[in-house]
Amino acid sequence: MKIIQQEDAITYNIILKEDNKYIGIYYGGNGDLYWFIRTNNEDYSFTITQENSKLYELFEQLFIDIDNINLYTEDEFYTKEEIEENKKKYREQNYSNYNELYNKETNTITWYSDETAHDAANILKIVKDKDEFIINFSIQPDKDEYDTDFHSKGYISIRFRNSGSSYKPFNIFFMRMYNDMKSVDDVNDHGHQITINEYLYNKSRVKKLTK
């Protein structure tokens, strides 16, 4: 997999490229975050492994933040008890559609695009499966009353609103991950020095292949 960073006068694009498909992540001119996938086949999935350790760690942090509802810090505004009470409301009263956003049993984050109505929106799922993250884009059946410009053959997009999101305030974790991605090195850079996690992952992978 290759990570490509593109900067212009308007935005900063992150491209995750793998074989004949790629995911694009960028801020739009309206200040919202967008993810999209382009592919020349019917495969709208993408896998992040520990081989790309820095990127893997960002996805791992995303799951930790959403799972633990890391929206509050213990300070002069919130006591530890108040923080736990707020977290309990999200889980038990489904604030901000939390129980749709995150399924702890299946280790799945599900985001319905903020672009259009919920029952017509494109869907992004991120599943943590053992030592990898599987990203999958999908669409719902077209509905005559809604615009379908947000997907076509080989292309699906997802919008994360900074204002008015169905999952607000959990959009901030995706915004932060995008900003942190800017510091991730191109994993195909010949000058890239692998981390211990990458070394151990590659070693275990070779061991499995040689059995």
N, C-alpha and C positions, 0 to 999 in steps of 0.2 A: 504494500500500500504506500502511496505517496501523498504527502501533505504539501499543498501549494498555497502560498500566501500572495494575494494580489492587492495592491493599494492604489487607489486613484483619488481624484479630487473629491469624490462623493462618498465613497465607502471603502471598507476593508473586507475583502472576500477570503474565506477559507475554503479550499477545495480538498476533499478527501477522495483520492482517485484510486481505483482498483480495477485492473483489466479494462473491460469495456463499459464501465459505469462510474459515476462519481456523484458525491454529495456536495452541494454548495451551501455555505452558511454565511449570511451577510445581514447588515442593517439596511433597511430600505430608506428611501428619502423621507418617509413618514415617521421614522424613528422606531419602527417595529423590527423585530428579528424574523428572518426567514430561513427555512431549510428547504432544499429541494433535491430531488434525485433525478438524474438523467441516465438512461440505459438504452442500448439498442436491442435488448431482448425483453422477456417478460419477467425478469428477476428484479424485484424492487427491494431487495434486502442487501445489507452491508454488514460486515463483521469487523469488530475491533478486538484484537487479541493483545496479550501481554507482550508480544513482540514489539508493538508500538507502545512502549511503557508509559511515556509522558501523556499520550492521548488517552490511554487506558485509565490512567490515574484520574483524569478529569471526568471521565464517565463514572468512575467509582465514586468520586466526590459528589457528583450529581445525585446518585442513588442514596448516598449517606445523608445528604441535605434534605431530600424529599422524604425519605423514610423517617428521619428524626425530626422533621418539621423545624429545621434550623432557622427560624424566622426571628427569634428573640434571643437576647443576651441578658444575663443577670446583671443588672445595674440599678441606677437610682429610679428607673421607670418600672422595672419588673423584678419581683422576687422569684426565687426558684419555684415556689408553690404556684405563683401566677402563671409562670411559663408552662408548667405541667398542665395546669387547668386549660390554658389556651390550646395546647396540643390536643388535649382530650376532646375539645369541642370540634376540632377539624375531623378527628377520627369518628366520633360518635354522632355528631350532627351533620357531618359531610359538608362542612364549610368549604367553599370554593371548589366543589365537586371533588374533594380530596380522594374519596374512595374509588372514583372512576380514574383519577390521575394515577394512583399508585395501588398496586396489588402486592402486598407483602408475601402472600403464599406462593405466587408465581414469579416473584421478582420482576415485575413488569411495570414500566411507566407508559401510560397511554395519553397522548395529547391529540384532541380533536382540534383541527385548525381553526383559528379565530377569524378566518377569512369570510366565512359565510355561516348560515344556520347549522346548528348542531347535527340535525338529521341528514344533512347533505355534505358536511365537511369532510375533507381528506383526513386521514388518520395516521399518526406516527406512533409506532410502538418500539420501545427499547427493552429488550429482555436480557437480564443477566443470567447467563447459563454457564455455570462452573467458572472457567477461566477466560470467558469471552463475553462481549456484549454484541447482541444481534439487533440491528436497526432495521425496521421494516416499514415501508410506506404503503398505504393502500387507499382505495377510494370506495365510496358508497355508490349504490345505484343512482344514476342521474335522475333528478326530479325537475320537471318542466318549469317550475316556478323559480328555480335558482340558476344562477350563472355557473357554467361549467368550464370557464376559462382557466381554472386553476389546476387542471390536469388534462393530459392528452396522451397519445400513445408514446411511451418512453419518457414521460415527464409527470411528476407529482410534486406539488409544493405544499408547505405547511407554514402558517403564520402564527407568531407569538406576539400578541399585542402588549404594548407597554401600558395601555390604558383600555379598560373595558374587557380584559380577557376573562374567559369563563373560569380560569384557574388562578387568577390574581390572588395573592402575590407570588405564587410559585414560579411565575415567568422570570423572576429575578435570578433564579438559579441557572436558567438557560442563558440569560444575558451574561452572567458572570463567566460561565464556561466558555462562551464565545470570546470574551475578552482575554481569558487565560490561554485560549488556543493560539493567540497571536505570538506567544512566546515559545510555542512548540517548534522544535527544529524539523526541517525536512528529513524524514527518516531514511531517505535514499541518498543523503549527502555523504560522500565518501569520507569526509572528515568527521563524521558523527562517531562519537565514542559511546559505546553501549553502556547501559547501567547494569548493575548486578541483577536486577529483575529480568532484563532482556537476556542476559547471559544464561540464567537459570531456566528461563522459558525455552530458549533455543536448545539448550542441552537436553531438557526433557523431551522436546520434540524429536530430536535426532535419535534419542534412545527408543522412542516409540516406533519410529520408522525402521530401525535396524533390528527390531525383535523378529 
